[in-house]
Amino acid sequence: QSALTQPPSASGSLGQSVTISCTGTRNDVGGYNFVSWYQQYPGKAPKLLIYEVTKRPSGVPDRFSGSKSGNTASLTVAGLQAEDEADYYCSSYAGSQGAFGGGTRLTVL
Amino acid sequence: QVQLVQSGAEMKKPGASVKVSCKASGYTFVNYGISWVRQAPGQGLQWMGWISAYSGNTNYALNLQDRVTMTTDTSTNTVYMELRSLRPDDTGVYYCARGSITRTIDYWGQGTLVIVSS
């Protein structure tokens, strides 16, 4: 059982927007602004998309954005493209521990 | 450019130990930590722990702390992860990754497949 809760699947049509949620507790997501989001293609290592809730590393398109409210963080992918079809994981600082969500498979229709 | 190169695939019997290495290059090694993350076949990511490359201080996942040890060798910019008393459900891909103390991971190794089977 993952420490953070994500929906197992999400979908959207080309060009639309989709939002993936990540729910934790006040001991992780709600307690710190250290939430990250990762994209993973099958058989590949994950890639950092968002860090510290809202920040994007250089090279990540601004179609990807992050936010947080209380114990729930969210990743929004705007203007869906075919190459956005992948697994997405959230992660949070949790004191001496770390935590990942169970992952969300994003399907682009 | 930042690179993390891991050792090759391993096949182990239940009860044995495995030690995976992760050699870092392209950045100042002691300015960052290394996180270890594993992924069972068809499953999600699991945080295993973090080690400071500077001090060697560690944080281990509570469910692994009795079986895992992470060490660092600053002379070769290499981090090691040893997992003991292996079980079949330890089978998976093990990733090292450059990680901050806040658990942000910005660069990942290529992954090391560990298979535990009798």
Interface residues (C-beta under 8 A of the other chain):
Chain A: S2 Y32 F34 S36 Y38 Q40 A45 P46 K47 L48 Y51 E52 P57 Y89 S91 S92 Y93 A94 S96 Q97 G98 A99 F100 G101 G102 G103
Chain B: S35 V37 G44 L45 Q46 W47 G49 W50 N59 A61 L62 Y95 A97 T102 R103 T104 I105 D106 W108 G109 Q110 G111
